[in-house]
Amino acid sequence: MDVIEIRESLPGDQGAVLALYPRAFPEEELRPTVTALLDETDGVISLVALSGDLVVGHALFTDCSVEGSDWRIALLGPLCVDPDHQRNGIGQALIREGIACMGMRGTALICVLGDPGYYGRSGFLPERRISTPYPIPEEWQDAWQSVSAGEDVDGPKGRMIVPAPWRDPKLWSE
Ligand SMILES: CC(C)(COP(=O)(O)OP(=O)(O)OC[C@H]1O[C@@H](n2cnc3c(N)ncnc32)[C@H](O)[C@@H]1OP(=O)(O)O)[C@@H](O)C(=O)NCCC(=O)NCCS
């Protein structure tokens, strides 16, 4: 079992973070998106999971807004754990830490487009009030999920507005 430390990433972690992605996503090239998100000067929380000195997991949480409202929401993604370290609770620990972090920043809700079988374990439920910034395939409707990061209030409703690195319709449909 890994002993894991979760912390915000430092500029010096970028090489190790980017090296995780082809290992965790062999059929998807996410490094340009991850690099663009890491280059954002604010509004992005980048968390790494460390086993000793080794970066074995990474998660990004991006500040977003809701069209026509003042609500602050966030988008989780990508999330990855090195295949040699998967099934040790690292993914869930990164999600937990990110939710806590975003809650402290005044974020109401965290959305994700991902497998409900996985994210449901961390409290995510299908999201129907916030719509995705770009259309997603019909069969992915249940993959669009959210979890509250703060008080459970009658929260935001409307279309999610994302910063530049997420403004590519292909990221939402392929
Ligand atoms: C998904 C991922 C981040 C999980 O990381 P992890 O550290 O292994 O996850 P955890 O240890 O917190 O949870 C593991 C559990 O989730 C399950 N799980 C993993 N992916 C799952 C999925 N897509 N659907 C349902 N369950 C899933 C595992 O089978 C395991 O179950 P078990 O504890 O009953 O054995 C990791 O497998 C990964 O990087 N995968 C490739 C990239 C990816 O798909 N990222 C998510 C993009 S939406």
The ligand as a Tripos MOL2 file, in Angstrom:
@<TRIPOS>MOLECULE
LIG
   48    50     1     0     0
SMALL
NO_CHARGES

@<TRIPOS>ATOM
      1 C1         -9.8110    6.3570  -12.8260 C.3       1 LIG1
      2 C2         -8.5520    6.4740  -11.9910 C.3       1 LIG1
      3 C3         -8.1750    7.9360  -11.8080 C.3       1 LIG1
      4 C4         -8.8110    5.8360  -10.6220 C.3       1 LIG1
      5 O1         -7.6730    6.0170   -9.8090 O.3       1 LIG1
      6 P1         -7.3820    5.0140   -8.6150 P.3       1 LIG1
      7 O2         -6.3810    5.6530   -7.7260 O.co2     1 LIG1
      8 O3         -7.0690    3.6790   -9.1340 O.co2     1 LIG1
      9 O4         -8.8130    4.9920   -7.9440 O.3       1 LIG1
     10 P2         -9.1890    4.5700   -6.4640 P.3       1 LIG1
     11 O5         -8.1210    3.7010   -5.8940 O.co2     1 LIG1
     12 O6         -9.5760    5.7850   -5.7430 O.co2     1 LIG1
     13 O7        -10.4800    3.6950   -6.7260 O.3       1 LIG1
     14 C5        -10.2920    2.4600   -7.3230 C.3       1 LIG1
     15 C6        -11.6080    1.7810   -7.4680 C.3       1 LIG1
     16 O8        -12.3450    2.4060   -8.5030 O.3       1 LIG1
     17 C7        -12.6330    1.4580   -9.4970 C.3       1 LIG1
     18 N1        -12.6510    2.0980  -10.7840 N.ar      1 LIG1
     19 C8        -11.6220    2.6010  -11.4850 C.ar      1 LIG1
     20 N2        -12.0830    3.1020  -12.6500 N.ar      1 LIG1
     21 C9        -13.4150    2.8870  -12.6530 C.ar      1 LIG1
     22 C10       -14.4410    3.1620  -13.5630 C.ar      1 LIG1
     23 N3        -14.1910    3.7690  -14.7300 N.pl3     1 LIG1
     24 N4        -15.7200    2.7990  -13.2340 N.ar      1 LIG1
     25 C11       -15.9880    2.1940  -12.0740 C.ar      1 LIG1
     26 N5        -15.0370    1.9090  -11.1530 N.ar      1 LIG1
     27 C12       -13.7840    2.2580  -11.4490 C.ar      1 LIG1
     28 C13       -11.5540    0.4150   -9.3880 C.3       1 LIG1
     29 O9        -11.9760   -0.8060   -9.9470 O.3       1 LIG1
     30 C14       -11.3660    0.3370   -7.9040 C.3       1 LIG1
     31 O10       -12.4000   -0.4510   -7.3270 O.3       1 LIG1
     32 P3        -12.1330   -1.4020   -6.0590 P.3       1 LIG1
     33 O11       -11.6190   -0.4880   -4.9740 O.co2     1 LIG1
     34 O12       -13.4770   -1.9520   -5.7570 O.co2     1 LIG1
     35 O13       -11.1330   -2.3720   -6.4890 O.co2     1 LIG1
     36 C15        -7.3650    5.7040  -12.6130 C.3       1 LIG1
     37 O14        -7.7930    4.3570  -12.8140 O.3       1 LIG1
     38 C16        -6.8960    6.2860  -13.9420 C.2       1 LIG1
     39 O15        -6.0410    7.1600  -13.9460 O.2       1 LIG1
     40 N6         -7.4340    5.7550  -15.0250 N.am      1 LIG1
     41 C17        -7.0530    6.1760  -16.3590 C.3       1 LIG1
     42 C18        -7.4450    7.6010  -16.6120 C.3       1 LIG1
     43 C19        -8.9080    7.8590  -16.3530 C.2       1 LIG1
     44 O16        -9.7720    7.1100  -16.7960 O.2       1 LIG1
     45 N7         -9.1850    8.9720  -15.6230 N.am      1 LIG1
     46 C20       -10.5110    9.3880  -15.3080 C.3       1 LIG1
     47 C21       -10.9960   10.2250  -16.4060 C.3       1 LIG1
     48 S1        -12.6810   10.6290  -16.2560 S.3       1 LIG1
@<TRIPOS>BOND
     1     1     2 1
     2     2     3 1
     3     2     4 1
     4     2    36 1
     5     4     5 1
     6     5     6 1
     7     6     7 2
     8     6     8 1
     9     6     9 1
    10     9    10 1
    11    10    11 2
    12    10    12 1
    13    10    13 1
    14    13    14 1
    15    14    15 1
    16    15    16 1
    17    15    30 1
    18    16    17 1
    19    17    18 1
    20    17    28 1
    21    18    19 ar
    22    18    27 ar
    23    19    20 ar
    24    20    21 ar
    25    21    22 ar
    26    21    27 ar
    27    22    23 1
    28    22    24 ar
    29    24    25 ar
    30    25    26 ar
    31    26    27 ar
    32    28    29 1
    33    28    30 1
    34    30    31 1
    35    31    32 1
    36    32    33 2
    37    32    34 1
    38    32    35 1
    39    36    37 1
    40    36    38 1
    41    38    39 2
    42    38    40 1
    43    40    41 1
    44    41    42 1
    45    42    43 1
    46    43    44 2
    47    43    45 1
    48    45    46 1
    49    46    47 1
    50    47    48 1
@<TRIPOS>SUBSTRUCTURE
     1 LIG1         1 GROUP 0 **** ****
